[in-house]
């Protein structure tokens, strides 16, 4: 049997036909065009699904299930998507609309959650019973996989790890709380810290790289300057790593996973980021004589959303 995986984002809809082992057999995509509303986007998802089935030389009878990863959640009581902010969706019957075109079992998961599932099936955490996936991007998304199944709590809102409060009365978050982990451990956090540091230290490499236009500072700007040894950038990066490790330790103390996988834009810092985390984390671990989670980089890249969504069905 084969599975359809749908990676639904604010910019594009990506659909793939995936085998039992997480191998993509065919892919198609189209722009999301959010402004059209939910139903046309869902119709596109269904039609792209039919297209990839045909493209790979299969029939609808060969498809066991369809999985959808989206930037929101599914209410397990109603099956509807109550809130999907990037798409401007509220209380949408995704499954009902899609089944008008394809009558197959359909499963929905948060995009970070399905990316974590993908890594646990076909990526760096394959073969591991307990793993946590983190996307270090605009925010911090989380995905928890236990014994091959995603965990998202009784109401489907679990694993929102970016909204752990790690700094009491800290930076205001987009969610309305203060001190959420993602305000300190995301790409957005590095940018904010880098801009503030460059403003105070115009002699630093961050400031010079953007010719004083601080709006042009990115996470890569800061990380590249830190790699080059710029004193101010190194301080910013070290502060970022401390806050990142504070959240990692909370996850380790609470869940004791075997592997924590890092994805998203900041993870592109690669070994430089891993080395910094692995140097800092041991001093923060509670049970210092016991093994603790390996920290690894995600390996599936842009295909993770398709693979993980498909594996929801499996």
Residue pairs with C-beta under 8 A, 6 or more apart in sequence:
1 20
1 62
1 63
1 64
2 17
2 18
2 19
2 20
2 25
2 56
2 58
2 62
2 63
2 64
3 17
3 18
3 19
3 20
3 63
3 64
3 65
3 66
3 67
3 310
3 311
3 313
3 314
4 15
4 16
4 17
4 18
4 49
4 52
4 53
4 63
4 65
4 66
4 67
4 104
4 310
4 313
5 15
5 16
5 17
5 18
5 24
5 66
5 67
5 69
5 114
5 305
5 306
5 307
5 308
5 309
5 310
5 311
5 312
6 13
6 14
6 15
6 45
6 48
6 49
6 66
6 67
6 68
6 69
6 306
6 309
7 13
7 14
7 15
7 16
7 69
7 111
7 114
7 305
7 306
7 309
8 32
8 41
8 45
8 68
8 69
8 70
8 71
8 87
8 111
9 32
9 70
9 71
9 86
9 111
9 305
10 32
10 34
10 71
10 86
10 87
11 31
11 32
12 29
12 30
12 31
12 32
13 29
13 30
13 31
13 32
13 41
13 44
13 45
13 48
14 27
14 28
14 29
14 302
14 305
14 306
15 27
15 28
15 29
15 45
15 48
15 49
15 51
15 52
15 306
16 24
16 25
16 26
16 27
16 28
16 52
16 303
16 306
16 307
16 310
17 24
17 25
17 26
17 27
17 52
17 53
17 55
17 56
17 58
17 63
17 310
18 24
18 25
18 306
18 307
18 310
18 311
19 25
20 314
21 121
21 122
22 118
22 121
22 122
22 307
22 310
22 311
23 122
24 303
24 306
24 307
25 52
25 56
25 58
26 52
26 53
26 55
26 56
27 52
27 306
28 48
28 51
28 52
28 55
29 48
30 44
30 48
32 41
32 87
33 40
33 41
34 41
34 86
34 87
34 88
38 87
38 89
38 92
38 94
38 97
39 97
41 87
42 92
42 94
42 97
42 98
43 97
43 101
45 68
45 98
46 98
46 100
46 101
46 102
47 101
49 66
49 102
50 60
50 101
50 102
53 59
53 60
53 62
53 63
60 102
60 104
63 104
64 104
64 105
64 313
64 314
65 104
65 105
65 106
65 107
65 312
65 313
65 314
66 98
66 102
66 104
66 105
66 106
66 107
66 313
67 106
67 107
67 108
67 109
67 114
67 308
67 309
67 310
67 311
67 312
67 313
68 94
68 106
68 107
68 108
68 109
68 309
68 312
69 108
69 109
69 110
69 111
69 113
69 114
69 115
69 305
69 308
69 309
69 312
70 81
70 84
70 87
70 94
70 108
70 109
70 110
70 111
71 84
71 85
71 86
71 87
71 110
71 111
72 81
72 82
72 83
72 84
72 85
72 86
72 87
72 89
72 110
73 81
73 82
73 83
73 110
73 152
73 156
73 157
74 80
74 81
74 94
74 108
74 109
74 156
75 81
75 82
75 155
75 156
76 154
76 155
76 156
79 93
79 95
79 96
80 91
80 92
80 93
80 94
80 95
81 89
81 91
81 92
81 93
81 94
81 108
82 90
82 91
83 89
83 90
84 90
84 92
94 106
94 108
95 106
95 108
98 106
99 106
105 313
107 312
107 313
108 312
109 117
109 150
109 152
109 308
109 309
109 312
110 141
110 143
110 152
110 159
111 141
111 305
112 133
112 134
112 135
112 141
112 142
112 143
112 159
113 133
113 142
113 143
113 144
113 150
113 152
113 159
113 308
114 143
114 150
114 304
114 305
114 308
114 309
114 311
114 312
115 133
115 135
115 141
115 143
115 263
115 298
115 300
115 304
115 305
115 308
116 125
116 131
116 132
116 133
116 142
116 143
116 144
116 145
116 150
116 261
116 308
117 143
117 145
117 150
117 308
117 311
117 312
118 300
118 303
118 304
118 305
118 306
118 307
118 308
118 311
119 125
119 126
119 131
119 133
119 261
119 263
119 298
119 299
119 300
119 304
119 308
120 126
120 128
120 131
120 133
120 145
120 148
121 148
121 307
121 308
121 311
122 300
122 307
123 261
123 298
123 299
123 300
123 304
124 259
124 261
124 296
124 297
124 298
124 299
125 131
125 133
125 145
125 258
125 259
125 261
125 296
128 258
128 259
129 146
129 147
129 148
129 258
130 145
130 146
130 147
130 255
130 256
130 257
130 258
130 259
131 144
131 145
131 257
131 258
131 259
131 260
131 261
132 142
132 143
132 144
132 145
132 161
132 251
132 255
132 257
132 259
132 260
132 261
132 293
133 142
133 143
133 144
133 145
133 260
133 261
133 263
133 298
134 140
134 141
134 142
134 143
134 161
134 260
134 261
134 262
134 263
134 264
135 141
135 142
135 263
135 264
136 185
136 186
136 187
136 244
136 262
136 263
136 264
136 265
136 266
136 267
137 186
137 187
137 264
137 265
137 266
138 186
138 187
138 188
139 162
139 174
139 182
139 186
139 188
140 161
140 162
140 181
140 182
140 185
140 186
140 247
140 264
141 161
141 162
141 264
142 159
142 160
142 161
142 162
143 150
143 159
143 308
144 150
144 151
144 152
144 158
144 159
144 255
144 257
145 151
150 159
150 312
151 158
151 159
152 158
152 159
153 159
161 181
161 247
161 251
162 180
162 181
162 182
162 185
162 186
163 173
163 175
163 177
163 180
163 181
163 182
164 180
164 181
164 247
164 250
165 177
165 178
165 179
165 180
165 181
166 179
166 180
166 181
166 184
166 185
166 243
166 246
166 247
166 250
167 178
167 179
167 183
167 184
167 243
168 179
169 178
169 179
170 178
170 179
170 180
170 183
170 184
171 178
171 179
171 180
171 183
171 184
171 192
172 178
172 183
173 179
173 180
173 182
173 183
181 243
181 246
181 247
181 250
182 188
182 189
183 189
184 240
184 243
184 244
184 246
184 247
185 240
185 243
185 244
185 247
186 266
187 218
187 219
187 264
187 265
187 266
189 240
189 243
190 219
190 222
190 223
190 236
190 237
190 240
190 266
191 217
191 218
191 219
191 222
193 222
193 236
193 239
193 240
194 206
194 217
194 219
194 221
194 222
194 233
194 236
195 214
195 217
197 204
197 206
197 232
197 233
197 235
197 236
198 204
198 206
198 207
198 210
198 214
198 217
198 232
199 207
199 214
201 207
201 232
202 212
204 225
204 230
204 231
204 232
204 233
205 225
205 228
205 230
205 232
205 233
206 217
206 221
206 222
206 225
206 230
206 232
206 233
206 236
207 214
209 217
209 221
209 224
209 225
210 216
210 217
210 221
219 265
219 266
220 268
222 233
222 236
222 237
223 233
223 237
223 266
223 269
223 272
223 273
225 232
225 233
226 233
226 234
226 236
226 237
226 272
227 272
237 276
238 276
241 273
241 276
241 277
241 280
242 280
244 277
245 277
245 280
245 281
245 284
246 284
248 260
248 277
248 281
248 293
248 295
249 281
249 284
249 285
249 286
251 257
251 260
251 293
252 260
252 285
252 286
252 292
252 293
253 286
256 292
256 293
257 293
258 293
258 294
259 293
259 294
259 295
259 296
260 293
260 294
260 295
260 296
261 296
261 297
261 298
262 273
262 274
262 295
262 296
262 297
262 298
263 297
263 298
263 304
266 273
267 273
267 297
267 298
270 297
273 297
274 295
274 296
274 297
277 295
278 295
281 292
281 295
282 288
285 292
298 304
300 307
